Amino acid sequence: MPRVAICAPSRNLTHEDAARVLALAEEFPGVELQFHPQCFLSEGHFAGSDKARCDALVECANDPAFDAVWYARGGYGAARVAQDALARLDHAAQDKLFLGYSDAGILLGGLYRARIGHPIHAPMPTDIRRDGGEAAVRRTLAYLSGDRSGIELNDDGHPRAAFNLMTLAMLCGTPMMPGLAGHVILVEEVAEYLYAVDRLFFHLTAHLGGIAGLRLGRVSAVPENDAPFGHTAEEIARHWCARHAIPFLGAADIGHDIANRIVPFGLAGQD
């Protein structure tokens, strides 16, 4: 029976969120969830202080009783604790699954760089708040129970990694940025102006030399600018990929929505 520890390196959950996720988990008798008390802390924007968030992450990752660590929620915060937390991980973290997306990509990228555990882009407990979000949460619960039908399908045999566009752009040039040469990179974005998406691609593609290609997930909830930007998200991605001789490989089935699919980092089947 997979035992899954849930912590919140960024923002918090409510007890009501957790109760709804635990109720869904009853449909998957092979999966046991345990929410760390830190998930429910609140200090300003964050799920507790930097120390509390770091300590909870380390406690969950280093506890040999758990097989996986599932990040409760995105929203900025993981960057403030990720480097310190990863430095404290021990052998018990080595074979764990680490699941999340959005801001959790900071941790997934750092883990992948350090070759610790098995990072996986996947829906999080907070998705229960979305209209129809039970489907997203079930997708991860099913994956944890051994069902691989929720994996993003367009696997061409290259190792893969999936990130929020802003998150990956912010990783570039930091000690947490993994080596991605030879990988197909999937990116998605939410709630950014198209000019900001263009700016992010300007920065990101300059750091992705040697990748096998880029695929674009959904760019959703785009705010309306005072003047139309004049280029779609796909046109933006194609422009900057062409500038840096990166193959643009089309659409990816990921995004900040209930259809967000699962992408294990590396080669399929290595998790």
C-alpha positions in Angstrom: 0.0 0.0 0.0 1.6 3.3 -1.1 1.8 5.7 1.8 1.8 9.4 0.8 2.9 12.4 2.8 1.4 15.7 1.9 3.1 19.0 2.8 2.8 22.6 1.6 6.1 24.2 0.6 4.2 27.3 -0.7 0.6 28.2 0.2 -1.7 26.4 2.6 -4.8 24.2 2.3 -7.9 24.3 4.5 -9.1 21.4 6.6 -12.1 21.3 4.3 -9.9 20.8 1.2 -8.1 18.0 3.0 -11.3 16.3 4.0 -12.6 16.3 0.4 -9.3 14.8 -0.9 -9.4 12.1 1.9 -12.9 11.3 0.9 -11.9 10.8 -2.7 -8.9 8.7 -1.6 -11.3 6.1 -0.2 -12.0 5.2 -3.8 -8.4 4.0 -4.0 -7.9 1.5 -1.2 -4.3 0.9 -2.1 -3.4 4.5 -1.3 -3.0 6.0 2.2 -2.7 9.8 2.5 -1.4 11.7 5.5 -1.6 15.5 5.6 1.3 17.1 7.5 -0.1 19.6 10.1 2.0 22.3 8.4 -0.4 22.2 5.4 -2.9 24.2 7.5 -0.6 26.9 8.8 -0.8 30.5 7.7 1.8 33.2 7.9 1.1 36.0 5.4 1.1 34.6 1.9 2.6 31.3 3.0 1.7 28.0 4.7 3.7 28.9 7.8 7.2 30.4 8.1 10.0 29.5 5.8 11.4 27.3 8.6 8.1 25.5 9.1 7.7 24.8 5.4 11.3 23.6 5.0 11.1 21.4 8.1 7.9 19.8 7.0 9.2 19.0 3.5 12.4 17.5 5.0 10.4 15.5 7.5 8.1 14.0 4.9 10.9 13.3 2.4 13.2 11.7 5.0 10.5 9.5 6.7 11.1 5.9 5.5 7.4 5.2 6.3 6.3 7.1 3.2 6.6 6.1 -0.5 5.7 9.5 -2.0 5.6 13.2 -1.2 2.7 15.1 -2.7 2.8 18.9 -2.7 -0.5 20.3 -1.5 -0.6 23.5 -3.4 1.3 25.9 -5.7 1.4 29.7 -5.3 4.7 31.3 -4.7 6.9 30.0 -1.8 8.9 26.9 -2.7 11.8 29.0 -3.9 12.4 30.3 -0.4 13.0 26.9 1.1 13.9 24.5 -1.8 17.7 24.8 -1.7 17.9 24.4 2.1 15.5 21.5 2.1 17.2 19.6 -0.6 20.6 19.9 1.2 19.0 18.1 4.2 17.5 15.1 2.4 18.9 11.7 3.2 18.8 8.2 1.7 15.2 7.8 2.6 14.2 10.4 0.0 16.1 8.6 -2.8 13.4 6.3 -4.0 10.3 8.4 -3.3 7.9 9.9 -5.8 7.6 13.7 -5.6 4.4 15.0 -7.2 3.1 18.5 -8.0 3.1 21.3 -10.5 3.1 25.1 -10.8 5.3 26.5 -8.1 6.2 23.0 -7.0 8.2 22.8 -10.2 11.0 24.6 -8.3 11.3 21.5 -6.1 10.8 19.1 -9.0 13.6 20.8 -10.9 16.0 20.8 -8.0 15.3 17.2 -7.2 15.9 16.2 -10.8 19.2 18.1 -10.9 20.3 16.4 -7.7 19.0 13.0 -8.9 16.9 12.6 -5.8 13.8 10.5 -6.1 11.4 10.6 -9.0 9.9 14.1 -9.8 6.5 14.0 -11.4 4.4 16.8 -12.8 0.9 15.9 -11.5 -2.3 17.5 -10.2 -2.3 18.5 -6.5 -4.8 18.3 -3.7 -5.6 22.0 -4.2 -7.2 21.1 -7.5 -10.2 19.9 -5.5 -11.2 23.6 -5.5 -11.7 23.8 -9.2 -15.1 23.2 -10.8 -14.9 19.5 -11.6 -11.5 19.3 -9.8 -12.3 15.8 -8.5 -11.2 14.5 -11.9 -7.8 16.0 -11.5 -7.3 14.7 -8.0 -8.5 11.3 -9.0 -5.9 11.3 -11.8 -3.0 11.6 -9.3 -4.6 9.1 -6.8 -5.0 6.6 -9.6 -1.4 7.1 -10.6 -0.3 6.5 -7.1 -2.3 3.3 -7.1 -0.4 2.1 -10.2 -2.8 3.3 -13.0 -0.7 4.9 -15.7 -3.7 6.0 -17.9 -3.3 9.6 -16.7 0.1 10.1 -18.2 0.4 12.7 -21.0 0.3 10.6 -24.1 2.7 12.2 -26.6 5.8 10.3 -25.7 8.4 10.1 -28.5 11.0 8.2 -26.6 13.0 11.2 -25.3 13.2 12.0 -21.6 10.7 14.6 -20.6 10.1 17.3 -18.0 7.1 19.5 -17.5 7.0 23.0 -15.9 5.0 26.1 -15.5 6.6 28.6 -17.9 7.2 31.2 -15.2 8.7 28.6 -12.8 11.1 27.2 -15.3 12.2 30.7 -16.5 12.9 31.6 -12.9 14.9 28.4 -12.3 17.3 29.4 -15.1 20.7 30.5 -13.8 20.1 29.2 -10.3 21.6 26.2 -8.5 18.3 24.5 -8.8 18.2 24.4 -12.6 18.5 20.8 -13.9 20.4 19.8 -17.0 17.7 19.3 -19.7 19.8 18.6 -22.8 18.2 15.9 -24.9 14.9 16.3 -23.2 11.5 17.3 -24.6 10.3 20.1 -22.4 6.6 20.8 -21.8 5.5 24.2 -20.5 2.2 25.8 -19.6 1.1 29.1 -18.1 -1.8 30.8 -16.4 -2.9 34.4 -15.7 -0.1 36.1 -17.5 -0.4 38.8 -20.2 0.7 37.6 -23.6 3.5 40.2 -23.6 4.7 38.6 -20.3 4.6 35.2 -22.0 6.7 36.6 -24.8 9.2 38.0 -22.2 9.4 34.6 -20.5 10.1 32.8 -23.7 12.8 35.4 -24.6 14.6 34.5 -21.3 13.9 30.8 -21.1 14.8 29.7 -24.7 18.2 31.3 -24.3 18.9 28.7 -21.5 17.5 25.6 -23.3 20.2 24.9 -25.9 20.5 21.2 -26.6 17.0 20.2 -25.7 15.3 17.8 -28.1 12.3 20.0 -28.4 9.6 22.1 -26.7 5.8 21.5 -26.5 3.3 24.1 -25.4 0.6 23.3 -22.9 -2.4 25.4 -22.3 -1.9 29.2 -21.7 -5.1 30.0 -19.9 -6.9 32.9 -18.1 -4.9 35.5 -20.1 -5.7 39.0 -18.9 -6.9 41.5 -21.5 -4.3 44.1 -22.3 -5.1 47.7 -23.2 -4.0 46.8 -26.8 -4.0 43.4 -28.4 -0.5 41.8 -28.3 -0.9 40.6 -31.9 0.6 37.1 -31.4 -1.0 34.0 -30.0 0.8 31.9 -27.4 1.7 29.3 -30.0 3.1 32.0 -32.3 5.2 33.3 -29.4 6.6 29.9 -28.6 7.4 29.2 -32.3 9.1 32.6 -32.7 11.5 32.1 -29.8 12.1 28.4 -30.5 13.1 29.3 -34.0 15.5 32.0 -32.7 17.4 29.4 -30.7 17.1 26.4 -33.1 14.8 24.6 -30.7 12.4 22.2 -32.4 8.8 23.2 -31.7 6.8 20.0 -31.3 3.3 21.2 -31.0 0.7 21.0 -28.2 1.0 19.4 -24.8 -1.9 18.2 -22.6 -0.9 20.1 -19.4 -2.2 23.2 -17.8 -3.7 24.9 -14.7 -7.0 23.1 -15.2 -8.7 19.8 -14.4 -7.5 18.2 -17.6 -3.8 18.6 -16.5 -2.1 15.3 -17.2 0.8 13.6 -15.6 4.4 13.8 -16.8 7.1 11.8 -15.0 10.5 13.4 -15.4 13.0 11.4 -17.4 12.2 8.4 -19.5 8.7 6.9 -19.3 8.6 3.9 -16.9 11.6 5.1 -14.8 9.3 6.1 -11.9 
